[in-house]
Amino acid sequence: MTDATTLLICTRCRAAGADPDAPRAGEALLHALAAADLPAGISVAGVACISACKRGCAVALVSEGKVSYVFGDLAPDAPSAADLITVALAHQACPIGHLPRAQRPERLRAGILSRIPPLTLRPPGVLPVITWPA
């Protein structure tokens, strides 16, 4: 397992009703993150689409062997970029990447779209049920 944590930014996200020829909000968020001073082990990449179109800007937080998250409803600005870096550091510090709601920055509490467990949490059995840590 690696300690590297990656923020995948949907570059196709745009506000509902926005001019289709205008710069995409997701691109602006990607640039805000690229302009930030990223800590060691945190990387950023653009993705052409995360399929969260009605909840953009959307960002996936991933790391090998850890819980993955998809966040939406983010503003394409420096405060969102700072919150994403904060949550990426917390994700990196936790052995399985579990991010309790109360420990996430405010902007990343209500906007969570998905929490995907790593297969390493899968218990044995025919019909296993993955449970979350407390």
Phi and psi restraints in degrees (value plus and minus 20) as a CYANA .aco file:
   2 THR   PHI    -125.8   -85.8
   2 THR   PSI     136.3   176.3
   3 ASP   PHI    -113.0   -73.0
   3 ASP   PSI     -20.0    20.0
   4 ALA   PHI     -89.7   -49.7
   4 ALA   PSI     114.4   154.4
   5 THR   PHI    -140.9  -100.9
   5 THR   PSI     114.2   154.2
   6 THR   PHI    -141.1  -101.1
   6 THR   PSI     116.2   156.2
   7 LEU   PHI    -119.9   -79.9
   7 LEU   PSI      97.9   137.9
   8 LEU   PHI    -121.7   -81.7
   8 LEU   PSI      94.5   134.5
   9 ILE   PHI    -121.0   -81.0
   9 ILE   PSI     104.3   144.3
  10 CYS   PHI     -89.9   -49.9
  10 CYS   PSI      97.8   137.8
  11 THR   PHI    -108.6   -68.6
  11 THR   PSI     -25.6    14.4
  12 ARG   PHI    -115.0   -75.0
  12 ARG   PSI     -29.8    10.2
  13 CYS   PHI     -80.1   -40.1
  13 CYS   PSI     118.0   158.0
  14 ARG   PHI    -172.0  -132.0
  14 ARG   PSI     137.2   177.2
  15 ALA   PHI     -87.5   -47.5
  15 ALA   PSI     128.4   168.4
  16 ALA   PHI     -78.9   -38.9
  16 ALA   PSI     113.4   153.4
  17 GLY   PHI      60.5   100.5
  17 GLY   PSI     -19.5    20.5
  18 ALA   PHI     -89.2   -49.2
  18 ALA   PSI     131.5   171.5
  19 ASP   PHI     -78.9   -38.9
  19 ASP   PSI     101.9   141.9
  20 PRO   PHI     -81.8   -41.8
  20 PRO   PSI     -38.9     1.1
  21 ASP   PHI    -113.6   -73.6
  21 ASP   PSI     -25.9    14.1
  22 ALA   PHI     -96.1   -56.1
  22 ALA   PSI     136.7   176.7
  23 PRO   PHI     -76.7   -36.7
  23 PRO   PSI     122.1   162.1
  24 ARG   PHI     -98.0   -58.0
  24 ARG   PSI     121.0   161.0
  25 ALA   PHI     -81.5   -41.5
  25 ALA   PSI     -56.9   -16.9
  26 GLY   PHI     -81.3   -41.3
  26 GLY   PSI     -58.0   -18.0
  27 GLU   PHI     -83.2   -43.2
  27 GLU   PSI     -60.4   -20.4
  28 ALA   PHI     -83.6   -43.6
  28 ALA   PSI     -61.2   -21.2
  29 LEU   PHI     -86.0   -46.0
  29 LEU   PSI     -59.8   -19.8
  30 LEU   PHI     -80.0   -40.0
  30 LEU   PSI     -63.5   -23.5
  31 HIS   PHI     -87.5   -47.5
  31 HIS   PSI     -55.8   -15.8
  32 ALA   PHI     -83.3   -43.3
  32 ALA   PSI     -59.3   -19.3
  33 LEU   PHI     -91.7   -51.7
  33 LEU   PSI     -59.8   -19.8
  34 ALA   PHI     -84.3   -44.3
  34 ALA   PSI     -49.5    -9.5
  35 ALA   PHI    -100.6   -60.6
  35 ALA   PSI     -34.3     5.7
  36 ALA   PHI     -98.3   -58.3
  36 ALA   PSI     140.3   180.3
  37 ASP   PHI    -104.8   -64.8
  37 ASP   PSI      75.9   115.9
  38 LEU   PHI     -96.2   -56.2
  38 LEU   PSI     110.9   150.9
  39 PRO   PHI     -87.3   -47.3
  39 PRO   PSI     141.4   181.4
  40 ALA   PHI     -77.6   -37.6
  40 ALA   PSI     116.9   156.9
  41 GLY   PHI      65.7   105.7
  41 GLY   PSI     -22.0    18.0
  42 ILE   PHI    -130.6   -90.6
  42 ILE   PSI     105.6   145.6
  43 SER   PHI    -146.3  -106.3
  43 SER   PSI     142.7   182.7
  44 VAL   PHI    -151.7  -111.7
  44 VAL   PSI     119.3   159.3
  45 ALA   PHI    -165.7  -125.7
  45 ALA   PSI     127.6   167.6
  46 GLY   PHI    -106.6   -66.6
  46 GLY   PSI     128.3   168.3
  47 VAL   PHI    -149.6  -109.6
  47 VAL   PSI     115.6   155.6
  48 ALA   PHI     -80.7   -40.7
  48 ALA   PSI     -48.6    -8.6
  49 CYS   PHI    -186.8  -146.8
  49 CYS   PSI     116.7   156.7
  50 ILE   PHI    -128.4   -88.4
  50 ILE   PSI     -21.5    18.5
  51 SER   PHI      44.0    84.0
  51 SER   PSI      21.7    61.7
  52 ALA   PHI    -144.1  -104.1
  52 ALA   PSI      22.3    62.3
  53 CYS   PHI     -75.2   -35.2
  53 CYS   PSI     -55.8   -15.8
  54 LYS   PHI    -104.6   -64.6
  54 LYS   PSI     -18.6    21.4
  55 ARG   PHI    -150.0  -110.0
  55 ARG   PSI       4.9    44.9
  56 GLY   PHI     -92.2   -52.2
  56 GLY   PSI     137.5   177.5
  57 CYS   PHI     -90.8   -50.8
  57 CYS   PSI     120.8   160.8
  58 ALA   PHI    -138.9   -98.9
  58 ALA   PSI     123.2   163.2
  59 VAL   PHI    -159.6  -119.6
  59 VAL   PSI     115.6   155.6
  60 ALA   PHI    -124.6   -84.6
  60 ALA   PSI     121.1   161.1
  61 LEU   PHI    -135.3   -95.3
  61 LEU   PSI      96.1   136.1
  62 VAL   PHI    -155.2  -115.2
  62 VAL   PSI     131.8   171.8
  63 SER   PHI    -181.7  -141.7
  63 SER   PSI     120.0   160.0
  64 GLU   PHI     -76.0   -36.0
  64 GLU   PSI     108.6   148.6
  65 GLY   PHI      55.7    95.7
  65 GLY   PSI      -8.5    31.5
  66 LYS   PHI    -144.4  -104.4
  66 LYS   PSI     143.0   183.0
  67 VAL   PHI     -79.4   -39.4
  67 VAL   PSI     115.7   155.7
  68 SER   PHI    -125.2   -85.2
  68 SER   PSI     130.7   170.7
  69 TYR   PHI    -150.2  -110.2
  69 TYR   PSI     130.2   170.2
  70 VAL   PHI    -145.1  -105.1
  70 VAL   PSI     104.7   144.7
  71 PHE   PHI    -132.5   -92.5
  71 PHE   PSI     125.8   165.8
  72 GLY   PHI    -154.1  -114.1
  72 GLY   PSI    -197.4  -157.4
  73 ASP   PHI      43.0    83.0
  73 ASP   PSI      10.4    50.4
  74 LEU   PHI    -111.2   -71.2
  74 LEU   PSI     123.1   163.1
  75 ALA   PHI     -98.9   -58.9
  75 ALA   PSI     125.6   165.6
  76 PRO   PHI    -104.9   -64.9
  76 PRO   PSI      44.8    84.8
  77 ASP   PHI    -159.6  -119.6
  77 ASP   PSI     154.2   194.2
  78 ALA   PHI     -82.7   -42.7
  78 ALA   PSI     -59.1   -19.1
  79 PRO   PHI     -81.9   -41.9
  79 PRO   PSI     -58.5   -18.5
  80 SER   PHI     -84.6   -44.6
  80 SER   PSI     -61.3   -21.3
  81 ALA   PHI     -80.5   -40.5
  81 ALA   PSI     -63.3   -23.3
  82 ALA   PHI     -83.6   -43.6
  82 ALA   PSI     -62.3   -22.3
  83 ASP   PHI     -84.1   -44.1
  83 ASP   PSI     -58.5   -18.5
  84 LEU   PHI     -85.4   -45.4
  84 LEU   PSI     -58.6   -18.6
  85 ILE   PHI     -86.3   -46.3
  85 ILE   PSI     -61.5   -21.5
  86 THR   PHI     -79.6   -39.6
  86 THR   PSI     -66.8   -26.8
  87 VAL   PHI     -90.5   -50.5
  87 VAL   PSI     -52.9   -12.9
  88 ALA   PHI     -84.8   -44.8
  88 ALA   PSI     -58.8   -18.8
  89 LEU   PHI     -85.5   -45.5
  89 LEU   PSI     -61.1   -21.1
  90 ALA   PHI     -84.6   -44.6
  90 ALA   PSI     -60.9   -20.9
  91 HIS   PHI     -81.7   -41.7
  91 HIS   PSI     -64.7   -24.7
  92 GLN   PHI     -83.1   -43.1
  92 GLN   PSI     -57.0   -17.0
  93 ALA   PHI     -95.3   -55.3
  93 ALA   PSI     -43.4    -3.4
  94 CYS   PHI    -108.7   -68.7
  94 CYS   PSI     109.9   149.9
  95 PRO   PHI     -75.4   -35.4
  95 PRO   PSI     -53.9   -13.9
  96 ILE   PHI    -130.5   -90.5
  96 ILE   PSI     -18.2    21.8
  97 GLY   PHI      58.6    98.6
  97 GLY   PSI      -4.5    35.5
  98 HIS   PHI     -91.2   -51.2
  98 HIS   PSI     109.6   149.6
  99 LEU   PHI    -142.9  -102.9
  99 LEU   PSI      70.4   110.4
 100 PRO   PHI     -76.9   -36.9
 100 PRO   PSI     125.3   165.3
 101 ARG   PHI     -71.5   -31.5
 101 ARG   PSI     -65.7   -25.7
 102 ALA   PHI     -84.9   -44.9
 102 ALA   PSI     -38.9     1.1
 103 GLN   PHI    -117.1   -77.1
 103 GLN   PSI     -21.8    18.2
 104 ARG   PHI    -111.3   -71.3
 104 ARG   PSI     129.4   169.4
 105 PRO   PHI     -75.9   -35.9
 105 PRO   PSI     130.5   170.5
 106 GLU   PHI     -69.4   -29.4
 106 GLU   PSI     -66.1   -26.1
 107 ARG   PHI     -82.1   -42.1
 107 ARG   PSI     -40.9    -0.9
 108 LEU   PHI    -124.9   -84.9
 108 LEU   PSI      -3.5    36.5
 109 ARG   PHI    -112.9   -72.9
 109 ARG   PSI     -73.6   -33.6
 110 ALA   PHI     -99.4   -59.4
 110 ALA   PSI     -44.6    -4.6
 111 GLY   PHI    -110.9   -70.9
 111 GLY   PSI      -4.1    35.9
 112 ILE   PHI     -95.2   -55.2
 112 ILE   PSI     107.7   147.7
 113 LEU   PHI    -120.8   -80.8
 113 LEU   PSI     -50.2   -10.2
 114 SER   PHI    -180.4  -140.4
 114 SER   PSI     126.3   166.3
 115 ARG   PHI    -149.7  -109.7
 115 ARG   PSI      98.1   138.1
 116 ILE   PHI    -136.2   -96.2
 116 ILE   PSI      98.9   138.9
 117 PRO   PHI     -94.0   -54.0
 117 PRO   PSI     130.2   170.2
 118 PRO   PHI     -94.5   -54.5
 118 PRO   PSI     134.6   174.6
 119 LEU   PHI     -84.8   -44.8
 119 LEU   PSI     -38.0     2.0
 120 THR   PHI     -87.4   -47.4
 120 THR   PSI     -36.7     3.3
 121 LEU   PHI    -106.8   -66.8
 121 LEU   PSI     -25.7    14.3
 122 ARG   PHI     -90.3   -50.3
 122 ARG   PSI     100.5   140.5
 123 PRO   PHI     -97.6   -57.6
 123 PRO   PSI     139.8   179.8
 124 PRO   PHI     -89.2   -49.2
 124 PRO   PSI     137.9   177.9
 125 GLY   PHI     110.8   150.8
 125 GLY   PSI     144.2   184.2
 126 VAL   PHI     -90.1   -50.1
 126 VAL   PSI     -64.6   -24.6
 127 LEU   PHI    -141.5  -101.5
 127 LEU   PSI      49.4    89.4
 128 PRO   PHI     -91.2   -51.2
 128 PRO   PSI     130.0   170.0
 129 VAL   PHI    -141.7  -101.7
 129 VAL   PSI     101.7   141.7
 130 ILE   PHI    -101.5   -61.5
 130 ILE   PSI     107.5   147.5
 131 THR   PHI    -130.3   -90.3
 131 THR   PSI     131.5   171.5
 132 TRP   PHI    -109.7   -69.7
 132 TRP   PSI     126.7   166.7
 133 PRO   PHI     -85.5   -45.5
 133 PRO   PSI     135.8   175.8
